[in-house]
Amino acid sequence: MNYRQWKKKYKKLHGVNPPLQLDRRKQRRLAKKAIKNIRTVSIVEVANRAAEAITNAAAAFMRGLGGAFDSAGTVCRNVADNIQPLEIKGRAEIIESDHIEYIRRTSPERIKRRNDAADSLRAAVITAYESGVFNT
């Protein structure tokens, strides 16, 4: 008896199609579908996770490399300044402003102390000038 005949006989006797527990052909078909879906999903998930891991590793590497280049640049700039100080007036102002910007970003409390000291010095000079210490 082939599958079609068996299914028709079951339906004639019971009035409904055979349940999944008895229908082995349907079980095999569903198992093949499930395996196919699992393979597809797992490959896609693995590809997504691998891409994410590669992206995170590249970003971490670039951050480390950027920090190393920043440190190397600072060292090279300091060595160059010690070997041959720049005598061009504009360059000195640029270097000073770069140094102030670097300090402002790395330790803002030093800039605040420097500004407070500069304000105190200005106030002292103005007070001394007004009191007549300086003759003009």
Distance bins in CASP14 RR format, pairs under 12 A and 6 or more apart:
PFRMAT RR
TARGET T0000
AUTHOR 0000-0000-0000
RMODE 2
METHOD distances of the structure
MODEL  1
1 7 0 0 0 0 1 0 0 0 0 0 0
1 8 0 0 0 0 1 0 0 0 0 0 0
1 9 1 0 0 1 0 0 0 0 0 0 0
1 10 0 0 0 0 0 1 0 0 0 0 0
2 8 0 0 0 0 0 1 0 0 0 0 0
2 9 0 0 0 0 0 1 0 0 0 0 0
2 25 0 0 0 0 0 1 0 0 0 0 0
3 9 0 0 0 0 0 1 0 0 0 0 0
3 10 0 0 0 0 0 1 0 0 0 0 0
3 18 0 0 0 0 0 1 0 0 0 0 0
3 22 0 0 0 0 0 1 0 0 0 0 0
3 23 0 0 0 0 1 0 0 0 0 0 0
3 24 0 0 0 0 1 0 0 0 0 0 0
3 25 1 0 1 0 0 0 0 0 0 0 0
3 26 0 0 0 0 1 0 0 0 0 0 0
3 28 0 0 0 0 0 1 0 0 0 0 0
3 29 0 0 0 0 0 1 0 0 0 0 0
4 10 0 0 0 0 0 1 0 0 0 0 0
4 11 0 0 0 0 0 1 0 0 0 0 0
4 25 0 0 0 0 0 1 0 0 0 0 0
5 11 0 0 0 0 0 1 0 0 0 0 0
5 12 0 0 0 0 0 1 0 0 0 0 0
6 12 0 0 0 0 0 1 0 0 0 0 0
6 13 0 0 0 0 0 1 0 0 0 0 0
6 17 0 0 0 0 0 1 0 0 0 0 0
6 18 0 0 0 0 1 0 0 0 0 0 0
6 22 0 0 0 0 1 0 0 0 0 0 0
6 23 0 0 0 0 1 0 0 0 0 0 0
6 24 0 0 0 0 0 1 0 0 0 0 0
6 25 0 0 0 0 1 0 0 0 0 0 0
6 26 0 0 0 0 0 1 0 0 0 0 0
7 13 0 0 0 0 0 1 0 0 0 0 0
7 14 0 0 0 0 0 1 0 0 0 0 0
7 15 0 0 0 0 0 1 0 0 0 0 0
7 16 0 0 0 0 0 1 0 0 0 0 0
7 17 1 0 0 1 0 0 0 0 0 0 0
7 18 1 0 0 1 0 0 0 0 0 0 0
7 19 0 0 0 0 0 1 0 0 0 0 0
7 22 0 0 0 0 1 0 0 0 0 0 0
7 23 1 0 0 1 0 0 0 0 0 0 0
7 24 0 0 0 0 0 1 0 0 0 0 0
7 25 0 0 0 0 1 0 0 0 0 0 0
7 26 0 0 0 0 1 0 0 0 0 0 0
8 14 0 0 0 0 0 1 0 0 0 0 0
8 15 0 0 0 0 0 1 0 0 0 0 0
8 17 0 0 0 0 0 1 0 0 0 0 0
8 18 0 0 0 0 0 1 0 0 0 0 0
9 15 0 0 0 0 0 1 0 0 0 0 0
9 17 0 0 0 0 0 1 0 0 0 0 0
9 18 0 0 0 0 1 0 0 0 0 0 0
9 22 0 0 0 0 0 1 0 0 0 0 0
10 16 0 0 0 0 1 0 0 0 0 0 0
10 17 1 0 0 1 0 0 0 0 0 0 0
10 18 1 0 1 0 0 0 0 0 0 0 0
10 19 0 0 0 0 1 0 0 0 0 0 0
10 22 1 0 0 1 0 0 0 0 0 0 0
10 23 0 0 0 0 1 0 0 0 0 0 0
11 17 1 0 1 0 0 0 0 0 0 0 0
11 18 1 0 0 1 0 0 0 0 0 0 0
11 19 0 0 0 0 0 1 0 0 0 0 0
11 22 0 0 0 0 0 1 0 0 0 0 0
11 23 0 0 0 0 0 1 0 0 0 0 0
12 18 0 0 0 0 0 1 0 0 0 0 0
13 22 0 0 0 0 0 1 0 0 0 0 0
14 22 0 0 0 0 0 1 0 0 0 0 0
16 22 0 0 0 0 0 1 0 0 0 0 0
16 23 0 0 0 0 0 1 0 0 0 0 0
17 23 1 0 0 1 0 0 0 0 0 0 0
17 26 0 0 0 0 1 0 0 0 0 0 0
18 24 0 0 0 0 1 0 0 0 0 0 0
18 25 0 0 0 0 1 0 0 0 0 0 0
18 26 0 0 0 0 1 0 0 0 0 0 0
18 27 0 0 0 0 0 1 0 0 0 0 0
19 26 0 0 0 0 1 0 0 0 0 0 0
19 27 0 0 0 0 0 1 0 0 0 0 0
20 26 1 0 1 0 0 0 0 0 0 0 0
20 27 1 0 0 1 0 0 0 0 0 0 0
20 28 0 0 0 0 0 1 0 0 0 0 0
20 29 0 0 0 0 0 1 0 0 0 0 0
20 30 1 0 0 1 0 0 0 0 0 0 0
20 31 0 0 0 0 0 1 0 0 0 0 0
21 27 0 0 0 0 1 0 0 0 0 0 0
23 29 0 0 0 0 1 0 0 0 0 0 0
23 30 0 0 0 0 1 0 0 0 0 0 0
24 30 0 0 0 0 0 1 0 0 0 0 0
24 31 0 0 0 0 0 1 0 0 0 0 0
25 31 0 0 0 0 0 1 0 0 0 0 0
25 32 0 0 0 0 0 1 0 0 0 0 0
26 32 0 0 0 0 0 1 0 0 0 0 0
26 33 0 0 0 0 0 1 0 0 0 0 0
27 33 0 0 0 0 0 1 0 0 0 0 0
27 34 0 0 0 0 0 1 0 0 0 0 0
28 34 0 0 0 0 0 1 0 0 0 0 0
28 35 0 0 0 0 0 1 0 0 0 0 0
29 35 0 0 0 0 0 1 0 0 0 0 0
29 36 0 0 0 0 0 1 0 0 0 0 0
30 36 0 0 0 0 0 1 0 0 0 0 0
30 37 0 0 0 0 0 1 0 0 0 0 0
31 37 0 0 0 0 0 1 0 0 0 0 0
31 38 0 0 0 0 0 1 0 0 0 0 0
32 38 0 0 0 0 0 1 0 0 0 0 0
32 39 0 0 0 0 0 1 0 0 0 0 0
33 39 0 0 0 0 0 1 0 0 0 0 0
33 40 0 0 0 0 0 1 0 0 0 0 0
34 40 0 0 0 0 0 1 0 0 0 0 0
34 41 0 0 0 0 0 1 0 0 0 0 0
35 41 0 0 0 0 0 1 0 0 0 0 0
35 42 0 0 0 0 0 1 0 0 0 0 0
36 42 0 0 0 0 0 1 0 0 0 0 0
36 43 0 0 0 0 0 1 0 0 0 0 0
37 43 0 0 0 0 0 1 0 0 0 0 0
37 44 0 0 0 0 0 1 0 0 0 0 0
38 44 0 0 0 0 0 1 0 0 0 0 0
38 45 0 0 0 0 0 1 0 0 0 0 0
38 46 0 0 0 0 0 1 0 0 0 0 0
39 45 0 0 0 0 0 1 0 0 0 0 0
39 46 0 0 0 0 0 1 0 0 0 0 0
40 46 0 0 0 0 0 1 0 0 0 0 0
40 47 0 0 0 0 0 1 0 0 0 0 0
41 47 0 0 0 0 0 1 0 0 0 0 0
41 48 0 0 0 0 0 1 0 0 0 0 0
42 48 0 0 0 0 0 1 0 0 0 0 0
42 49 0 0 0 0 0 1 0 0 0 0 0
43 49 0 0 0 0 0 1 0 0 0 0 0
43 50 0 0 0 0 0 1 0 0 0 0 0
44 50 0 0 0 0 0 1 0 0 0 0 0
44 51 0 0 0 0 0 1 0 0 0 0 0
45 51 0 0 0 0 0 1 0 0 0 0 0
45 52 0 0 0 0 0 1 0 0 0 0 0
46 52 0 0 0 0 0 1 0 0 0 0 0
46 53 0 0 0 0 0 1 0 0 0 0 0
47 53 0 0 0 0 0 1 0 0 0 0 0
47 54 0 0 0 0 0 1 0 0 0 0 0
48 54 0 0 0 0 0 1 0 0 0 0 0
48 55 0 0 0 0 0 1 0 0 0 0 0
49 55 0 0 0 0 0 1 0 0 0 0 0
49 56 0 0 0 0 0 1 0 0 0 0 0
50 56 0 0 0 0 0 1 0 0 0 0 0
50 57 0 0 0 0 0 1 0 0 0 0 0
51 57 0 0 0 0 0 1 0 0 0 0 0
51 58 0 0 0 0 0 1 0 0 0 0 0
52 58 0 0 0 0 0 1 0 0 0 0 0
52 59 0 0 0 0 0 1 0 0 0 0 0
53 59 0 0 0 0 0 1 0 0 0 0 0
53 60 0 0 0 0 0 1 0 0 0 0 0
54 60 0 0 0 0 0 1 0 0 0 0 0
54 61 0 0 0 0 0 1 0 0 0 0 0
55 61 0 0 0 0 0 1 0 0 0 0 0
55 62 0 0 0 0 0 1 0 0 0 0 0
56 62 0 0 0 0 0 1 0 0 0 0 0
56 63 0 0 0 0 0 1 0 0 0 0 0
57 63 0 0 0 0 0 1 0 0 0 0 0
57 64 0 0 0 0 0 1 0 0 0 0 0
58 64 0 0 0 0 0 1 0 0 0 0 0
58 65 0 0 0 0 0 1 0 0 0 0 0
59 65 0 0 0 0 0 1 0 0 0 0 0
59 66 0 0 0 0 0 1 0 0 0 0 0
60 66 0 0 0 0 0 1 0 0 0 0 0
60 67 0 0 0 0 0 1 0 0 0 0 0
61 67 0 0 0 0 0 1 0 0 0 0 0
61 68 0 0 0 0 0 1 0 0 0 0 0
62 68 0 0 0 0 0 1 0 0 0 0 0
62 69 0 0 0 0 0 1 0 0 0 0 0
63 69 0 0 0 0 0 1 0 0 0 0 0
63 70 0 0 0 0 0 1 0 0 0 0 0
64 70 0 0 0 0 1 0 0 0 0 0 0
64 71 0 0 0 0 0 1 0 0 0 0 0
64 72 0 0 0 0 0 1 0 0 0 0 0
65 71 0 0 0 0 0 1 0 0 0 0 0
65 72 0 0 0 0 0 1 0 0 0 0 0
66 72 0 0 0 0 1 0 0 0 0 0 0
66 73 0 0 0 0 0 1 0 0 0 0 0
67 73 0 0 0 0 1 0 0 0 0 0 0
67 74 0 0 0 0 0 1 0 0 0 0 0
67 75 0 0 0 0 0 1 0 0 0 0 0
68 74 0 0 0 0 0 1 0 0 0 0 0
68 75 0 0 0 0 0 1 0 0 0 0 0
69 75 0 0 0 0 0 1 0 0 0 0 0
69 76 0 0 0 0 0 1 0 0 0 0 0
70 76 0 0 0 0 0 1 0 0 0 0 0
70 77 0 0 0 0 0 1 0 0 0 0 0
70 102 0 0 0 0 1 0 0 0 0 0 0
70 105 0 0 0 0 0 1 0 0 0 0 0
70 106 0 0 0 0 0 1 0 0 0 0 0
71 77 0 0 0 0 0 1 0 0 0 0 0
71 78 0 0 0 0 0 1 0 0 0 0 0
72 78 0 0 0 0 0 1 0 0 0 0 0
72 79 0 0 0 0 0 1 0 0 0 0 0
73 79 0 0 0 0 1 0 0 0 0 0 0
73 80 0 0 0 0 1 0 0 0 0 0 0
73 81 0 0 0 0 0 1 0 0 0 0 0
73 98 0 0 0 0 0 1 0 0 0 0 0
73 102 0 0 0 0 0 1 0 0 0 0 0
74 80 0 0 0 0 0 1 0 0 0 0 0
74 81 0 0 0 0 0 1 0 0 0 0 0
74 98 0 0 0 0 0 1 0 0 0 0 0
74 99 0 0 0 0 0 1 0 0 0 0 0
74 102 0 0 0 0 1 0 0 0 0 0 0
74 106 0 0 0 0 0 1 0 0 0 0 0
75 81 0 0 0 0 0 1 0 0 0 0 0
75 82 0 0 0 0 0 1 0 0 0 0 0
76 82 0 0 0 0 0 1 0 0 0 0 0
76 83 0 0 0 0 0 1 0 0 0 0 0
77 83 0 0 0 0 0 1 0 0 0 0 0
77 84 0 0 0 0 0 1 0 0 0 0 0
77 85 0 0 0 0 0 1 0 0 0 0 0
77 86 0 0 0 0 0 1 0 0 0 0 0
77 94 0 0 0 0 0 1 0 0 0 0 0
77 95 0 0 0 0 1 0 0 0 0 0 0
77 98 0 0 0 0 1 0 0 0 0 0 0
77 99 0 0 0 0 1 0 0 0 0 0 0
77 102 0 0 0 0 0 1 0 0 0 0 0
78 85 0 0 0 0 0 1 0 0 0 0 0
78 95 0 0 0 0 0 1 0 0 0 0 0
78 99 0 0 0 0 0 1 0 0 0 0 0
78 102 0 0 0 0 0 1 0 0 0 0 0
79 85 0 0 0 0 0 1 0 0 0 0 0
80 86 0 0 0 0 1 0 0 0 0 0 0
80 91 0 0 0 0 0 1 0 0 0 0 0
80 95 0 0 0 0 0 1 0 0 0 0 0
81 87 0 0 0 0 0 1 0 0 0 0 0
81 91 0 0 0 0 0 1 0 0 0 0 0
81 92 0 0 0 0 0 1 0 0 0 0 0
81 95 1 0 0 1 0 0 0 0 0 0 0
81 96 0 0 0 0 0 1 0 0 0 0 0
81 98 0 0 0 0 0 1 0 0 0 0 0
81 99 0 0 0 0 0 1 0 0 0 0 0
84 91 0 0 0 0 0 1 0 0 0 0 0
85 91 0 0 0 0 1 0 0 0 0 0 0
85 92 0 0 0 0 1 0 0 0 0 0 0
85 95 0 0 0 0 1 0 0 0 0 0 0
86 92 1 0 0 1 0 0 0 0 0 0 0
86 93 0 0 0 0 0 1 0 0 0 0 0
86 94 0 0 0 0 1 0 0 0 0 0 0
86 95 1 0 0 1 0 0 0 0 0 0 0
86 96 0 0 0 0 0 1 0 0 0 0 0
86 98 0 0 0 0 0 1 0 0 0 0 0
87 95 0 0 0 0 0 1 0 0 0 0 0
88 94 0 0 0 0 1 0 0 0 0 0 0
88 95 0 0 0 0 1 0 0 0 0 0 0
89 95 0 0 0 0 0 1 0 0 0 0 0
89 96 0 0 0 0 0 1 0 0 0 0 0
90 96 0 0 0 0 1 0 0 0 0 0 0
90 97 0 0 0 0 1 0 0 0 0 0 0
90 98 0 0 0 0 0 1 0 0 0 0 0
91 97 0 0 0 0 0 1 0 0 0 0 0
91 98 0 0 0 0 0 1 0 0 0 0 0
92 98 0 0 0 0 0 1 0 0 0 0 0
92 99 0 0 0 0 0 1 0 0 0 0 0
93 99 0 0 0 0 0 1 0 0 0 0 0
93 100 0 0 0 0 0 1 0 0 0 0 0
94 100 0 0 0 0 0 1 0 0 0 0 0
94 101 0 0 0 0 0 1 0 0 0 0 0
95 101 0 0 0 0 0 1 0 0 0 0 0
95 102 0 0 0 0 0 1 0 0 0 0 0
96 102 0 0 0 0 0 1 0 0 0 0 0
96 103 0 0 0 0 0 1 0 0 0 0 0
97 103 0 0 0 0 0 1 0 0 0 0 0
97 104 0 0 0 0 0 1 0 0 0 0 0
98 104 0 0 0 0 0 1 0 0 0 0 0
98 105 0 0 0 0 0 1 0 0 0 0 0
99 105 0 0 0 0 0 1 0 0 0 0 0
99 106 0 0 0 0 0 1 0 0 0 0 0
99 110 0 0 0 0 0 1 0 0 0 0 0
99 111 0 0 0 0 0 1 0 0 0 0 0
99 114 0 0 0 0 0 1 0 0 0 0 0
100 106 0 0 0 0 0 1 0 0 0 0 0
100 107 0 0 0 0 0 1 0 0 0 0 0
100 108 0 0 0 0 0 1 0 0 0 0 0
100 110 0 0 0 0 1 0 0 0 0 0 0
100 111 1 0 0 1 0 0 0 0 0 0 0
100 114 0 0 0 0 1 0 0 0 0 0 0
100 115 0 0 0 0 0 1 0 0 0 0 0
100 118 0 0 0 0 0 1 0 0 0 0 0
101 108 0 0 0 0 0 1 0 0 0 0 0
101 111 0 0 0 0 1 0 0 0 0 0 0
102 108 0 0 0 0 0 1 0 0 0 0 0
102 110 0 0 0 0 0 1 0 0 0 0 0
102 111 0 0 0 0 0 1 0 0 0 0 0
103 109 0 0 0 0 1 0 0 0 0 0 0
103 110 1 0 1 0 0 0 0 0 0 0 0
103 111 1 0 0 1 0 0 0 0 0 0 0
103 112 0 0 0 0 0 1 0 0 0 0 0
103 113 0 0 0 0 0 1 0 0 0 0 0
103 114 0 0 0 0 1 0 0 0 0 0 0
103 115 0 0 0 0 0 1 0 0 0 0 0
104 110 0 0 0 0 1 0 0 0 0 0 0
104 111 1 0 1 0 0 0 0 0 0 0 0
104 112 0 0 0 0 1 0 0 0 0 0 0
104 114 0 0 0 0 1 0 0 0 0 0 0
104 115 0 0 0 0 0 1 0 0 0 0 0
105 111 0 0 0 0 1 0 0 0 0 0 0
107 113 0 0 0 0 1 0 0 0 0 0 0
107 114 0 0 0 0 0 1 0 0 0 0 0
108 114 0 0 0 0 0 1 0 0 0 0 0
108 115 0 0 0 0 0 1 0 0 0 0 0
109 115 0 0 0 0 0 1 0 0 0 0 0
109 116 0 0 0 0 0 1 0 0 0 0 0
110 116 0 0 0 0 0 1 0 0 0 0 0
110 117 0 0 0 0 0 1 0 0 0 0 0
111 117 0 0 0 0 0 1 0 0 0 0 0
111 118 0 0 0 0 0 1 0 0 0 0 0
112 118 0 0 0 0 0 1 0 0 0 0 0
112 119 0 0 0 0 0 1 0 0 0 0 0
113 119 0 0 0 0 0 1 0 0 0 0 0
113 120 0 0 0 0 0 1 0 0 0 0 0
114 120 0 0 0 0 0 1 0 0 0 0 0
114 121 0 0 0 0 0 1 0 0 0 0 0
115 121 0 0 0 0 0 1 0 0 0 0 0
115 122 0 0 0 0 0 1 0 0 0 0 0
116 122 0 0 0 0 0 1 0 0 0 0 0
116 123 0 0 0 0 0 1 0 0 0 0 0
117 123 0 0 0 0 0 1 0 0 0 0 0
117 124 0 0 0 0 0 1 0 0 0 0 0
118 124 0 0 0 0 0 1 0 0 0 0 0
118 125 0 0 0 0 0 1 0 0 0 0 0
119 125 0 0 0 0 0 1 0 0 0 0 0
119 126 0 0 0 0 0 1 0 0 0 0 0
120 126 0 0 0 0 0 1 0 0 0 0 0
120 127 0 0 0 0 0 1 0 0 0 0 0
121 127 0 0 0 0 0 1 0 0 0 0 0
121 128 0 0 0 0 0 1 0 0 0 0 0
122 128 0 0 0 0 0 1 0 0 0 0 0
122 129 0 0 0 0 0 1 0 0 0 0 0
123 129 0 0 0 0 0 1 0 0 0 0 0
123 130 0 0 0 0 0 1 0 0 0 0 0
124 130 0 0 0 0 0 1 0 0 0 0 0
124 131 0 0 0 0 0 1 0 0 0 0 0
124 133 0 0 0 0 0 1 0 0 0 0 0
124 134 0 0 0 0 0 1 0 0 0 0 0
125 131 0 0 0 0 0 1 0 0 0 0 0
125 132 0 0 0 0 0 1 0 0 0 0 0
125 133 0 0 0 0 1 0 0 0 0 0 0
125 134 0 0 0 0 1 0 0 0 0 0 0
126 132 0 0 0 0 0 1 0 0 0 0 0
126 133 0 0 0 0 0 1 0 0 0 0 0
126 134 0 0 0 0 0 1 0 0 0 0 0
127 133 0 0 0 0 1 0 0 0 0 0 0
127 134 0 0 0 0 0 1 0 0 0 0 0
128 134 1 0 0 1 0 0 0 0 0 0 0
128 135 0 0 0 0 0 1 0 0 0 0 0
129 135 0 0 0 0 0 1 0 0 0 0 0
129 136 0 0 0 0 1 0 0 0 0 0 0
130 136 0 0 0 0 0 1 0 0 0 0 0
END
